[in-house]
Structure formats: C-alpha cells, structure tokens
Amino acid sequence: MSITKRSIGSTKGGQEVTFYEMKNKNGLTATVTDLGAAWVGLTAPDKDGVFKDVLLGYDDPDTLYENPGCMGSIVGRNANRIGGASFTLNGKVYELSKNNNGNNLHSGPDMLQKRHFEAREGSISGADFVIFKMESPNGDQGYPGTLLIEIVYTFTDFNDLIIEYKLRAGSEDTIANFTCHPYFNLAGHDSGDMLDQELWIDAADICEIDDNCLTTGKLMPVKNTPFDFRSPKAIGRDIAVSSQQLKNAGGGYDHNFCLDHRLGRMKLAASARDPKSGRYMEVYTGMPGIQLYTANSMDENVTAKGGAHYKKYGGFALETQFYPNAINNGDWEQPVIFADEIKYFLTTYKFGVKA
C-alpha cells in the first residue's frame, strides 16, 4: 500500500487543494481530497486488465469548490431534502435555507463540499487511510449544537473503499444524516451513458416523491414497477417507462430505496456491473436507505476531470442514508444525535471483475 499526496492548486479564495491517492497491491487507486473530504477518483481494471477511472468528478480547484452535482462530496449535516426547509427538535422549530423549490437540499448552499478539512494519512497492514476532521459550530447551516465531524477513508488490498463517519455531538441534540455522493460509470467516467450497466438493490419498497423530489411520507412497493431491482437489470431498461414517479425525478431515478435490513447491521445493499468491461462493484452498509440517482439533470457545459463533459445519465449515484425528510416523519428511523453522544456509520464500496 502507498499514499501519494499532491497539490492541484488553489481556489480563487486562496484555499490550497490537496489530493491523496491510495494505491493497493492490485494496482487499484482511490483518491480523496481535503476540500469537502470528497472522494474524487477510483481506478479499476476490466476483464482484460485495462485500468480506467470509474468515478465522475473534477480536478480543477474552483470547479471542485462549486462542485455541480455534488460529485463525490461528503454531505451533512443532513443529506437529501428537508420539507419546507424546517424541522422541529425538542419542541423548537429550526428554519433552514430554502435552496430547492422551497425545501432544503443537502443542508443548503453553505455545503460541506466548500469546507477545508484537516487531514492526516497513514497505513496499517494491508490498507491505507486518510482521516478528515472539522468542527461544525452551533448554528452552522441553521442546525443546533456543535458537531465534531471525522470522515475516515480506508482503501484495502481487498479492493474495498471503506467510508466511516465518526460524529460527536456537543451540548445540544442535533441532526446527523451524512452521506457520500459518488457517481459511478463502470465503463469509465468519460465513456458516455451508463444505461446498459446492470444494477441490483436489496429493497422491496421506495419512498414515494412529489414533483419536487420530496418524499411524501408514503412507501411504495417496487413489485411490477420500474423500481424493481431485486433481480439485476440494466439501469436503462425501464427508465423511459411511463411513470409519474420517474417523471417527478426529471426522467429517471432519484429515489430512496428502503433496504431490507435493520439500522446498524452491515449487509450487502446493492451491486452493479458493466457487461462490456466486466467491472463490478458492491455496496455494503448499515444505513436504512440508499438513494439511486441517475444524473437526470447533468450539465454537460461544465468541464470535468481530464476535460470530460458529462451528459444526462453519465453516471449513477448510490448514496447510503436515513430516509429523506425523516426528521419530519416520526414513523421512520430518526437522524438525531443526542447531546454528548458519539455515533459511527459505515459504508463499503467493493470493486472487482466478473467476466
């Protein structure tokens, strides 16, 4: 195992951006950065041993700072949407920024992807790791209490990229629904659309959404719908089917899948495979939900890494999380961390080849 540390320059605001590249004994590399603690690269071989970067992202400091689409970014304190940009905790109403059709998306415009994280890298037997830390003060993004955030990326010789969220609350209860927002294209990040790539998700229900992509509070069975991925199928097979739910999401998937396991129990939640290259990936998590997003509103005018321009359906995101807007739905697992509490959440992305 080895870690290469390199600066890619500075943002217009003068913030230097450093990439940390972890390489395992099999030649795979995982790259993360101290700007937003983002995951910005993953190179993996195909069935013929040809390596390609399968993670969409940016390599320009200013574009990475703005990060259209939140590619690979760590999202908190609350991932996804909060209805009406407000919530009640311990009898007090908290108002958040309305940055998505009257709702709050990914905690508003002052996102963690714009923050510099303190970084420390190291190695243990068979694995490299990078630890990113920052403290979110009381009132940050509109949320109560302080929160000490620690994101640990570990890359192993077993081709596992492990993301660990270590969260410590201050003297007040607060929300802690964190995720990583990676977009994958297993044929290569700049290879066009991923509609023929196959996906499996361990979920019998999804959270129904309205025309602003906000969960309605209802669960919808996937059986006999375009959302049934309980047997592997091409992501694009049913994406053009006449469905109000697909239409609400902008002509594709942008839905939380309700995983068939208990909160905190690590289990295989999803897997994907590119039939042409043979590259595949698996997602293990202890979170109750996983958001499938098929890049329905990708802006191809934005220059991405290597000069690429991503188009609609250029990648698929699999984001592990609490159900969206759970804080306003008491029937769902609650993303609350209590005063002086420490919580740990874990997700693993595993890569390989299946011819």
C-alpha positions as CSV (number, residue, x, y, z in Angstrom):
1,M,0.0,0.0,0.0
2,S,1.1,3.6,-0.6
3,I,-0.2,7.1,-0.5
4,T,0.7,9.9,-2.9
5,K,0.0,13.4,-1.7
6,R,-0.2,16.2,-4.3
7,S,-1.5,19.8,-4.6
8,I,-3.7,20.5,-7.5
9,G,-3.6,24.3,-6.9
10,S,-5.7,26.8,-5.0
11,T,-9.2,28.1,-5.3
12,K,-9.9,31.7,-6.1
13,G,-10.3,32.3,-2.4
14,G,-6.8,31.1,-1.8
15,Q,-7.5,27.7,-0.4
16,E,-5.0,25.1,-1.4
17,V,-6.5,21.8,-2.5
18,T,-4.6,18.5,-1.9
19,F,-5.3,15.1,-3.4
20,Y,-4.5,11.9,-1.5
21,E,-4.1,8.9,-3.8
22,M,-4.1,5.4,-2.1
23,K,-2.8,2.5,-4.2
24,N,-3.2,-1.1,-3.3
25,K,-1.2,-4.2,-4.2
26,N,-3.6,-4.9,-7.1
27,G,-2.9,-1.6,-8.8
28,L,-6.2,0.0,-8.0
29,T,-6.2,3.6,-6.7
30,A,-8.7,5.6,-4.7
31,T,-8.3,9.4,-4.5
32,V,-9.8,11.7,-1.9
33,T,-9.3,15.4,-1.2
34,D,-9.3,17.8,1.8
35,L,-11.7,20.1,0.0
36,G,-15.0,18.8,1.2
37,A,-13.5,15.5,2.2
38,A,-14.6,14.4,-1.2
39,W,-14.0,11.1,-3.0
40,V,-12.7,12.1,-6.4
41,G,-11.3,9.0,-8.1
42,L,-11.3,5.2,-8.3
43,T,-9.3,3.4,-11.0
44,A,-10.0,-0.3,-11.5
45,P,-9.2,-2.9,-14.2
46,D,-11.6,-4.5,-16.7
47,K,-11.6,-8.2,-17.7
48,D,-8.5,-7.5,-19.9
49,G,-6.6,-5.7,-17.2
50,V,-7.2,-2.2,-18.6
51,F,-7.5,0.4,-15.9
52,K,-9.9,3.2,-16.0
53,D,-11.2,5.8,-13.6
54,V,-14.9,4.8,-12.9
55,L,-15.7,7.8,-10.6
56,L,-17.1,11.0,-12.1
57,G,-15.6,14.2,-10.7
58,Y,-13.5,17.3,-11.0
59,D,-9.8,18.1,-10.9
60,D,-9.9,21.9,-11.1
61,P,-9.9,23.6,-7.6
62,D,-12.6,26.1,-8.4
63,T,-14.9,23.7,-10.1
64,L,-14.4,21.2,-7.2
65,Y,-15.3,24.0,-4.8
66,E,-18.6,24.7,-6.5
67,N,-18.9,21.0,-7.3
68,P,-22.0,20.9,-9.6
69,G,-23.9,17.8,-8.8
70,C,-22.0,17.3,-5.5
71,M,-19.8,14.7,-7.2
72,G,-18.1,12.5,-4.6
73,S,-18.7,15.1,-1.8
74,I,-19.5,14.4,1.8
75,V,-23.0,15.8,2.6
76,G,-24.1,16.8,6.0
77,R,-25.4,17.7,8.5
78,N,-28.4,16.4,6.6
79,A,-28.2,14.7,3.2
80,N,-31.1,14.9,0.7
81,R,-34.2,17.1,1.3
82,I,-36.0,18.5,4.4
83,G,-39.5,19.5,3.6
84,G,-40.3,23.2,3.9
85,A,-36.7,23.8,4.9
86,S,-37.7,23.4,8.6
87,F,-37.9,20.8,11.3
88,T,-38.8,20.6,15.0
89,L,-36.4,19.1,17.5
90,N,-37.2,19.1,21.3
91,G,-40.2,21.4,20.7
92,K,-38.2,24.1,18.9
93,V,-38.6,24.9,15.2
94,Y,-35.4,25.3,13.2
95,E,-35.5,27.2,9.9
96,L,-33.0,26.3,7.1
97,S,-32.1,27.7,3.8
98,K,-34.7,27.2,1.0
99,N,-32.4,26.1,-1.9
100,N,-34.6,23.6,-3.7
101,N,-38.2,24.6,-4.6
102,G,-38.9,25.7,-1.1
103,N,-37.2,22.8,0.5
104,N,-33.7,22.4,1.9
105,L,-31.4,20.2,-0.1
106,H,-28.1,18.8,1.2
107,S,-28.1,21.3,4.1
108,G,-28.3,24.4,1.9
109,P,-25.9,26.5,-0.1
110,D,-23.2,26.6,2.6
111,M,-22.3,23.0,2.0
112,L,-19.5,20.9,3.4
113,Q,-18.1,20.5,-0.1
114,K,-16.8,24.1,0.2
115,R,-15.1,23.5,3.6
116,H,-11.4,22.7,4.2
117,F,-10.9,19.6,6.3
118,E,-7.8,18.9,8.4
119,A,-6.2,15.8,7.0
120,R,-4.0,13.0,8.3
121,E,-2.9,10.0,6.3
122,G,-1.4,6.7,7.3
123,S,-1.1,3.0,6.6
124,I,-1.8,-0.2,8.5
125,S,-1.3,-3.8,7.4
126,G,-3.0,-4.2,4.0
127,A,-4.7,-0.8,4.0
128,D,-4.1,2.9,3.6
129,F,-6.3,5.5,5.3
130,V,-6.9,9.3,5.2
131,I,-8.7,11.0,8.1
132,F,-10.5,14.3,7.5
133,K,-11.7,16.4,10.5
134,M,-13.6,19.6,11.1
135,E,-15.9,21.1,13.7
136,S,-19.3,22.4,12.7
137,P,-20.2,25.2,15.2
138,N,-23.5,25.8,16.8
139,G,-25.9,27.3,14.3
140,D,-23.9,26.1,11.3
141,Q,-26.3,25.8,8.3
142,G,-29.1,26.5,10.7
143,Y,-28.6,23.4,12.9
144,P,-28.4,23.4,16.7
145,G,-25.3,22.5,18.6
146,T,-21.8,21.8,17.7
147,L,-20.8,18.6,15.8
148,L,-17.3,17.2,15.5
149,I,-17.0,15.5,12.1
150,E,-14.5,12.9,11.3
151,I,-14.5,11.1,7.9
152,V,-12.2,8.2,7.5
153,Y,-11.5,6.7,4.1
154,T,-9.7,3.3,4.1
155,F,-8.6,1.5,1.0
156,T,-7.6,-2.1,1.3
157,D,-5.8,-4.8,-0.7
158,F,-9.2,-6.5,-1.0
159,N,-10.3,-3.5,-3.2
160,D,-12.6,-2.1,-0.5
161,L,-13.1,1.6,-0.2
162,I,-14.5,2.0,3.4
163,I,-16.1,5.3,4.4
164,E,-16.5,5.7,8.2
165,Y,-18.4,8.6,9.7
166,K,-17.5,9.4,13.3
167,L,-19.7,12.1,14.7
168,R,-19.6,13.6,18.2
169,A,-22.3,16.0,19.4
170,G,-21.7,18.9,21.7
171,S,-24.0,20.0,24.5
172,E,-27.2,20.0,22.3
173,D,-29.1,17.4,20.4
174,T,-28.8,17.8,16.6
175,I,-29.3,16.1,13.2
176,A,-26.7,13.8,11.8
177,N,-27.6,12.3,8.4
178,F,-24.4,12.1,6.5
179,T,-23.6,10.5,3.1
180,C,-21.1,10.4,0.4
181,H,-22.4,11.4,-3.1
182,P,-20.3,9.4,-5.6
183,Y,-21.3,9.0,-9.3
184,F,-20.1,5.8,-11.0
185,N,-19.7,4.7,-14.6
186,L,-18.1,1.3,-14.6
187,A,-17.1,1.7,-18.3
188,G,-15.1,4.7,-17.4
189,H,-16.1,8.2,-16.1
190,D,-15.9,9.7,-19.5
191,S,-17.4,6.9,-21.5
192,G,-20.9,8.3,-22.1
193,D,-24.1,7.0,-20.6
194,M,-24.3,4.0,-18.2
195,L,-27.8,2.8,-19.2
196,D,-26.7,-0.7,-20.2
197,Q,-24.9,-1.3,-16.8
198,E,-26.7,-3.7,-14.5
199,L,-27.9,-2.9,-11.0
200,W,-29.3,-4.9,-8.1
201,I,-30.8,-3.3,-5.0
202,D,-32.0,-5.2,-1.9
203,A,-35.2,-3.2,-1.5
204,A,-38.9,-4.1,-1.7
205,D,-40.1,-0.5,-1.3
206,I,-39.1,3.0,-2.2
207,C,-40.0,6.3,-0.7
208,E,-42.6,8.0,-2.9
209,I,-41.7,11.5,-4.0
210,D,-43.7,14.5,-5.2
211,D,-42.9,16.7,-8.2
212,N,-40.2,18.5,-6.2
213,C,-38.4,15.2,-5.4
214,L,-39.5,15.5,-1.7
215,T,-40.7,12.3,0.0
216,T,-44.4,12.2,0.6
217,G,-44.2,10.0,3.7
218,K,-45.6,7.0,1.8
219,L,-43.7,3.9,0.9
220,M,-44.3,2.3,-2.5
221,P,-43.8,-1.4,-3.3
222,V,-41.4,-1.9,-6.2
223,K,-43.1,-5.0,-7.4
224,N,-44.4,-4.6,-11.0
225,T,-42.9,-1.1,-11.3
226,P,-39.7,0.3,-12.9
227,F,-38.2,0.4,-9.4
228,D,-37.8,-3.3,-9.0
229,F,-34.1,-4.0,-8.9
230,R,-34.4,-7.1,-6.8
231,S,-33.1,-9.1,-9.8
232,P,-30.2,-7.5,-11.7
233,K,-31.3,-5.5,-14.7
234,A,-29.9,-2.7,-16.9
235,I,-30.4,0.7,-15.3
236,G,-31.9,2.0,-18.6
237,R,-34.3,-0.9,-19.2
238,D,-37.3,0.8,-17.6
239,I,-36.1,4.4,-17.3
240,A,-38.3,5.5,-20.2
241,V,-41.4,3.7,-18.9
242,S,-44.5,5.9,-18.4
243,S,-44.3,6.5,-14.7
244,Q,-45.3,9.6,-12.6
245,Q,-42.5,8.8,-10.2
246,L,-39.8,8.8,-12.9
247,K,-41.3,12.0,-14.3
248,N,-41.2,13.6,-10.9
249,A,-37.5,12.9,-10.7
250,G,-36.8,14.5,-14.1
251,G,-37.0,11.5,-16.3
252,G,-35.0,9.0,-14.3
253,Y,-34.3,7.7,-10.8
254,D,-33.8,10.0,-7.8
255,H,-35.4,7.8,-5.1
256,N,-34.6,6.4,-1.7
257,F,-34.7,2.6,-1.7
258,C,-35.7,1.1,1.7
259,L,-33.2,-1.5,2.4
260,D,-34.2,-4.9,3.8
261,H,-32.1,-4.8,6.9
262,R,-32.0,-3.2,10.3
263,L,-30.2,0.0,11.1
264,G,-26.6,-0.7,12.1
265,R,-26.4,-4.1,10.5
266,M,-23.8,-4.2,7.8
267,K,-25.2,-6.0,4.8
268,L,-24.8,-6.1,1.0
269,A,-27.3,-3.5,-0.1
270,A,-26.6,-3.0,-3.9
271,S,-24.3,-4.2,-6.7
272,A,-23.6,-3.1,-10.2
273,R,-21.8,-4.5,-13.2
274,D,-20.8,-3.3,-16.7
275,P,-21.3,-6.3,-19.0
276,K,-18.8,-5.0,-21.6
277,S,-15.8,-4.4,-19.3
278,G,-16.7,-6.9,-16.6
279,R,-16.1,-4.3,-13.9
280,Y,-18.4,-4.6,-10.9
281,M,-19.0,-3.1,-7.5
282,E,-20.8,-3.9,-4.3
283,V,-22.2,-1.6,-1.7
284,Y,-22.3,-2.7,2.0
285,T,-23.9,-0.5,4.6
286,G,-25.7,-0.4,7.9
287,M,-27.9,2.5,6.9
288,P,-31.6,2.0,6.3
289,G,-31.8,3.6,2.9
290,I,-29.8,4.1,-0.3
291,Q,-30.6,6.8,-2.9
292,L,-30.3,5.9,-6.5
293,Y,-29.8,8.9,-8.7
294,T,-29.2,8.6,-12.5
295,A,-27.8,12.1,-13.2
296,N,-31.0,13.3,-14.7
297,S,-30.0,16.9,-14.8
298,M,-26.3,16.7,-15.6
299,D,-24.9,20.0,-17.0
300,E,-22.7,19.0,-19.9
301,N,-21.3,22.5,-20.2
302,V,-19.2,22.0,-17.0
303,T,-15.7,20.8,-17.7
304,A,-14.9,17.8,-15.5
305,K,-11.6,16.0,-14.8
306,G,-9.4,15.2,-17.8
307,G,-11.5,17.7,-19.8
308,A,-14.6,15.5,-19.9
309,H,-18.1,16.8,-20.3
310,Y,-20.7,14.6,-18.6
311,K,-24.1,14.2,-20.1
312,K,-27.5,13.1,-18.8
313,Y,-27.3,9.5,-17.5
314,G,-23.5,9.8,-17.5
315,G,-23.3,8.1,-14.1
316,F,-25.3,6.6,-11.3
317,A,-25.1,7.6,-7.6
318,L,-25.7,5.2,-4.7
319,E,-25.9,7.2,-1.5
320,T,-26.4,5.5,1.8
321,Q,-28.6,7.4,4.2
322,F,-31.5,7.8,6.6
323,Y,-34.8,8.2,4.6
324,P,-35.1,11.7,3.1
325,N,-37.1,14.1,5.3
326,A,-37.1,11.5,8.1
327,I,-36.8,14.3,10.7
328,N,-40.4,15.3,9.7
329,N,-41.7,11.8,9.7
330,G,-41.7,10.2,13.1
331,D,-42.5,6.8,11.8
332,W,-39.1,6.5,10.2
333,E,-35.6,5.9,11.8
334,Q,-34.6,9.3,13.1
335,P,-31.3,11.0,12.1
336,V,-30.8,12.5,15.6
337,I,-27.6,12.5,17.6
338,F,-28.1,13.4,21.2
339,A,-26.0,15.8,23.3
340,D,-22.5,14.4,24.1
341,E,-23.3,11.3,22.0
342,I,-20.8,9.7,19.6
343,K,-22.2,7.8,16.6
344,Y,-20.5,5.8,13.9
345,F,-21.8,5.0,10.5
346,L,-20.1,2.8,7.9
347,T,-20.4,2.1,4.2
348,T,-18.1,0.0,2.0
349,Y,-17.7,0.1,-1.8
350,K,-16.0,-3.0,-3.1
351,F,-14.6,-3.4,-6.7
352,G,-13.8,-6.3,-8.8
353,V,-14.2,-8.0,-12.2
354,K,-16.9,-10.5,-13.4
355,A,-16.4,-11.6,-17.0
